[in-house]
Amino acid sequence: MTITITAFERSPDGGKGLARDTRVRWALEEVGQPYEVRLVSFRAMKEPAHLALHPFGQIPTYQEDDLAIFETGAIVFHIADHYPGLLPQDADARARAITWMFAALNTVEPPILELGNARLLERDKPWYAERLPLVEDRVHGRLAPLSTRLGDADWLDGPFSAGDLMMVSVLLRLRASGILDEYPNLAAYVARGEARPAYKRAFDAQLAVNKAPAG
Ligand SMILES: N[C@@H](CCC(=O)N[C@@H](CS)C(=O)NCC(=O)O)C(=O)O
């Protein structure tokens, strides 16, 4: 059985680990499953061979025997569901960990993505300066309650889980904005995630791809 995922041939972030293949790499490292990576260019992502794997022409994808799936949340859930290490055995604790995965992707990430898009794509618009604080407020609207809920715990619900993996990955996208530093417990939470050996292996693997000479 070979697991193959796809990743950018050259990530737009230059190897900061923000492309979503890092989340999948991290999950695979946490559960100790070896995997192969097929690198795809932006052009190849929109061609029929890749569209057969990912209807929206994106990365990451995940193949294992006859199974081919896409969507990072579904991939990380599949890994966590099939290999021990990322979800508790207890049914209620498992349901809560899965809840945090969805909360990361559905509730916390959207305003963070909106902020990223505003900063990247809207800087030259006449309404940028007026809109930016509104978008930032929406980010704070998610971070403040998250910070309250986390309190001084290490992880969101007991031991580290796929819920934390996803939440830390989502919060990492805020690092450059400085907003995370306004919530010291969230900044420390993210740092704890980054300090995990599995995260480091995942990060280093994607960095190696992005630092390799263009071929
Ligand atoms: N909801 C998807 C989003 C996937 C996504 O946005 N992938 C980005 C890389 S992180 C991508 O492929 N962007 C290139 C494009 O959309 O053309 C998931 O979570 O997997």
PDBQT file of the ligand as one rigid body, heavy atoms in Angstrom, charges set to zero:
ROOT
HETATM    1  N1  LIG A 301     -10.802  23.509   0.360  1.00  0.00    +0.000 N 
HETATM    2  C1  LIG A 301      -9.590  22.998  -0.258  1.00  0.00    +0.000 C 
HETATM    3  C2  LIG A 301      -8.759  24.178  -0.706  1.00  0.00    +0.000 C 
HETATM    4  C3  LIG A 301      -7.572  23.713  -1.513  1.00  0.00    +0.000 C 
HETATM    5  C4  LIG A 301      -6.712  24.891  -1.944  1.00  0.00    +0.000 C 
HETATM    6  O1  LIG A 301      -7.118  26.075  -1.884  1.00  0.00    +0.000 OA
HETATM    7  N2  LIG A 301      -5.509  24.574  -2.410  1.00  0.00    +0.000 N 
HETATM    8  C5  LIG A 301      -4.596  25.595  -2.842  1.00  0.00    +0.000 C 
HETATM    9  C6  LIG A 301      -3.232  25.345  -2.229  1.00  0.00    +0.000 C 
HETATM   10  S1  LIG A 301      -3.256  25.512  -0.478  1.00  0.00    +0.000 SA
HETATM   11  C7  LIG A 301      -4.441  25.505  -4.346  1.00  0.00    +0.000 C 
HETATM   12  O2  LIG A 301      -4.345  24.442  -4.906  1.00  0.00    +0.000 OA
HETATM   13  N3  LIG A 301      -4.412  26.674  -5.000  1.00  0.00    +0.000 N 
HETATM   14  C8  LIG A 301      -4.210  26.765  -6.413  1.00  0.00    +0.000 C 
HETATM   15  C9  LIG A 301      -5.478  27.005  -7.163  1.00  0.00    +0.000 C 
HETATM   16  O3  LIG A 301      -6.550  27.079  -6.541  1.00  0.00    +0.000 OA
HETATM   17  O4  LIG A 301      -5.387  27.133  -8.378  1.00  0.00    +0.000 OA
HETATM   18  C10 LIG A 301      -8.821  22.105   0.728  1.00  0.00    +0.000 C 
HETATM   19  O5  LIG A 301      -8.949  22.350   1.930  1.00  0.00    +0.000 OA
HETATM   20  O6  LIG A 301      -8.115  21.191   0.307  1.00  0.00    +0.000 OA
ENDROOT
TORSDOF 0
